[in-house]
Structure formats: structure tokens, C-alpha cells
Amino acid sequence: MQSYLTHYIDGAWVDSEGGVRRDVISPGTEEPCSEITVGTKADVDKAVAAARRAFRTFSQTSREDRLALLGRIVEEYKKRIADFGQSMALEMGAPVSFASSAQVFSGLQHFGNAMKVLSSFQFEEMIGNTHVVHEPIGVVGMITPWNWPLNQIALKVAPALAAGNTMVLKPSEECPGCAVILAEVMDAAGVPAGVFNLVQGDGPTTGNAISVHPDIDMVSFTGSTRAGILIAKAAADTVKRVHTELGGKAANVVLPGADFAAVLPPTIQGVVANSGQSCIAPTRILVHEPRVPEAIAVIKSIMEAVPVGDPMTQGPHIGPVVNKAQFDKIQGLIQSAIDEGATLELGGTGLPPDMNRGYYVRPTVFSGVTPDMRIANEEVFGPVATIMSYANLDDAVDVANATPFGLSATISGDPAEAAKIAPKLRAGIVTINSWGPDGNAPFGGYKQSGNGREGGIYGLKEFMEVKSVIGAPVAA
């Protein structure tokens, strides 16, 4: 079992002040696989103090210095790809092949993107006789999830470093190992002491200590809408900036004339990738009424071909969901759809037939789902596709938008026709015949899917303040 009982604070691994030990349960075996110490308020105070001291000098570093630092991080990161993959497979159940490629690459990509943006970013501009300058915001508290752990950590750490900030990271207690490896990467790359700090822990104790801390200037959180609301409330008394990327309930609007065999496989992939544990998974599949039987056949055939297996073995299969709470939630939603009259086309409750332990979910397809059903409204976060019908495209748009979330939406069909529908969808990301985001483009949602954007130049700006200097001499 891996032990991560210390925190990385001020450039060193230090013991917790009063923290309690917590086991991490492997979803593939239902047995402990690693352990952490839940960080206390005293641990957070120590990390914030280190970050505050480091900010005085790191905020004044040059673009060239930070580019060189990010370049060293990238090189050290590449050396640990196998370690990252093994850790995520063990702790959160992403099969090691997927974890070592998609999961690891997404984090690496964000460090590379931060370098590209930083290299050409305009920190100063003139508006009339006023110098407008972009400056680092200060000490950033980062709270990240378990589903795409390195992706979400890098989406915060890379631009925060590029902007000249210092930080305190609390990764998910369900998948802490990859954050420890990243801290080792940071140390090996020569990140100055106090610039990057890692405090393990949970939301109620460690996350709350970060949210309320008066010396943290910004909290960047990715996770559930419920938790995001609590963090925003906790941060309100200190009027710090709160950046959130929260839940989703993406629709896949399948156009009436779409070639199902061509356009559905890449979009249905978003329902099963990472065992369905993606906030942008396009699970609400909206199909024109006359073509529903055809869509059922195609979607069922795609989902039937999805293998489920041990995350510690190589292969194209999906693994378990992250923990028992998620497994039980998904089972409850599948049962609710059955109880409320949806037609079960494939899968259902219980483990796959050849498994007797682990939090494995059977790839599942429902048809006849209506907008009033629980499964049409709640984020499933599992490999479950729901087929809904629409009478016309106006109806499809109304159903797609009839959710408190607005993170992403997908359109399957002719790209030119899809482009006409995209402006009508209330979502921060609209994909056409695909489901994944562009790491260089802004990522974030409308409505209860959060505030702010990550990725590219928009992500860099999130970690900056804007200052107007009036009356300074104008450069020749």
C-alpha cells in the first residue's frame, strides 16, 4: 500500500499538525490501496504562509524565467508518465492504458499550452494615456476532483504559475497519488520553495480551511455543483475570487438527416470514456421521432461492444467507477428509470456477469426516456446512455436547454446544419460530431455549471488582476 502521509509545504515534505489517517479504497478490488493524512487548518495555515512569502519574489519573475520553469516541469513530467498512469488506475479505476495516455496526456498538454500562451501574452496595453497591466492575483487555493485528476490539476497549476502566482493544492482524497507525483515533479524541476504547496485532505476539513482563509486571494474549484455552492458561500466573507467548473448534463442533439453509422460512434464514445465519469459526457441523446428505432439499434450495438475489465491490465476496456457511493448512486438512477417507465435496452443494475467485486457498472442503454424522469435530470457519471425523442428541432433545443446545467452540448449530423443550431444551445462548449474539449480554447459553463473559464489565454487571465496606472510617462 502506498503511503502519502506528509504534505509538501515550502519546498519540503512535512508531517501534519493533528491530521488523521484516511485509507484510499481501490475501486477494482474494494480494498485499501493507499493512505493519506487529512490536512488540518494548521496545515493549511502553514502552506498559505509559505505561499504568501514566496509570492513576494515569484510574482516579480520575468516571462522568460517562468517559461524556463514550465519547460523544466514538462521534462520532469514526461519522466513520470508510467507512475502517473499506475497511480490513477489503482486509485480511481481508469484502466492503465487509458490513464497512461488520455489522462496523463491531458495534464501534459495544459503545461505546454500555458507555455505557448505565456510566450506571446500582452501584459500591458495603452488605453488613451492609461497603462493597463495584468498582474498575478496572489495566493490561489486549488481544490480538484478525482475523475480527470491530472487534467484538472494542470488546468489550474500551469496557468497560475505562468501568471506568477503561488498556490495551495488540495487534490481529491479519492485519487491523491498523482498529486504527490506532481509535487515530486515540481521539486525536481526547481520550483522555488513555497510557490507550489500540496495539502492532502477532504472537503469539509481541508477544503473548507482553504475556502475561508483570509490570506488566499482566489479559490479555483472543480467538482459538483453542490460542493461549488458551499465553497462560494464559505469564500464570500473574505470577498475572494471564486472560479468554479461544476456539474453537467450534456445533450447530444442528433439531427434528423444524420448518418447514424458515421456520427454516433464518436459521440457515444463520450458516454463510456473514463467509465462515463466526465462532466461533458453527452448522455441525453435526442433523436427525431421517426428514427428512434434505428438509433436504438445503432447505440445498443456500440454499447454492447464496450468491454469492462480490471483497471490494472492493459487494454481498451473501461474500468470501475471511483467508489461505492458513486456505484450506489448510479444503480439507484438506473433503477429509477426502470421504475418510471423507461425501456431498458441493454445493461441494467448489478455487476457485469463475470465479476463478483469492484464498483463496475454495466454499460446501459435506455429508450423512452422523458424529460420528467430523474435520469433525464440528474448527472449519472456512469456509462449510461438515455435516448429521448423530439418532434422537431425547436423541440430538441428546448429539451437540450431544459436543465440547470450548461457546461456542454453535442450535435451529431451535418456540420453546416449543426452550426445553425449551436447558437441556440445554452452551454459553454458545443461540439459537432465529437465530445471532447479543445485544450487551447476556453472551457467552462453557463448556469449552474460554474463561473469562469479554463484553458488557453482565457485560463491565464483567470489568474490575473487588471490594474490601471494613470499618469505614468508614456514610453517613446
C-alpha positions, 0 to 999 in steps of 0.5 A: 500500500502506498503511503502519502502521509506528509504534505509538501509545504515550502519546498519540503515534505512535512508531517501534519499538525493533528491530521488523521489517517484516511485509507484510499479504497481501490475501486477494482478490488474494494480494498485499501490501496493507499493512505493519506493524512487529512490536512488540518487548518494548521496545515493549511495555515502553514502552506498559505504562509509559505505561499504568501512569502514566496509570492513576494519574489515569484510574482516579480519573475520575468516571462522568460524565467517562468517559461524556463520553469514550465519547460523544466516541469514538462521534462520532469513530467514526461519522466513520470508518465508510467507512475502517473498512469499506475497511480490513477488506475489503482486509485480511481479505476481508469484502466492503465492504458487509458490513464497512461495516455488520455489522462496523463496526456491531458495534464501534459498538454495544459503545461505546454499550452500555458507555455505557448500562451505565456510566450506571446501574452500582452501584459500591458496595453495603452488605453488613451494615456492609461497603462493597463497591466495584468498582474498575478492575483496572489495566493490561489487555493486549488481544490480538484476532483478525482475523475480527470485528476491530472487534467484538472490539476494542470488546468489550474497549476500551469496557468497560475504559475505562468501568471506568477502566482503561488498556490495551495493544492488540495487534490481529491482524497479519492485519487491523491497519488498523482498529486504527490507525483506532481509535487515530486515533479515540481521539486525536481524541476526547481520550483522555488520553495513555497510557490507550489504547496500540496495539502492532502485532505477532504472537503469539509476539513481541508477544503473548507480551511482553504475556502475561508482563509483570509490570506488566499486571494482566489479559490479555483474549484472543480467538482459538483455543483453542490460542493461549488455552492458551499465553497462560494458561500464559505469564500464570500466573507473574505470577498475572494475570487471564486472560479468554479467548473461544476456539474453537467448534463450534456445533450447530444442533439442528433439531427434528423438527416444524420448518418447514424453509422458515421456520427454516433460512434464518436459521440457515444464514445463520450458516454463510456470514456473514463467509465462515463465519469466526465462532466461533458459526457453527452448522455441525453441523446435526442433523436427525431421521432421517426428514427428512434428505432434505428438509433436504438439499434445503432447505440445498443450495438456500440454499447454492447461492444464496450468491454469492462475489465480490471483497471490494472491490465492493459487494454481498451476496456473501461474500468470501475467507477471511483467508489461505492457511493458513486456505484450506489448512486448510479444503480439507484438512477438506473433503477429509477428509470426502470421504475418510471417507465423507461425501456431498458435496452441493454445493461441494467443494475448489478455487476457485469456477469463475470465479476463478483467485486469492484464498483463496475457498472454495466454499460446501459442503454435506455429508450423512452426516456422523458424529460420528467424522469430523474435520469433525464435530470440528474448527472449519472457519471456512469456509462449510461446512455438515455435516448429521448425523442423530439418532434422537431428541432425547436423541440430538441433545443428546448429539451437540450436547454431544459436543465440547470446545467450548461457546461456542454452540448453535442450535435451529431449530423451535418456540420453546416446544419449543426452550426445553425443550431449551436447558437441556440444551445445554452452551454459553454462548449458545443461540439459537432460530431465529437465530445471532447474539449479543445485544450487551447480554447476556453472551457467552462459553463453557463448556469449552474455549471460554474463561473469562469473559464479554463484553458488557453489565454482565457485560463491565464487571465483567470489568474490575473488582476487588471490594474490601471496606472494613470499618469505614468510617462508614456514610453517613446 
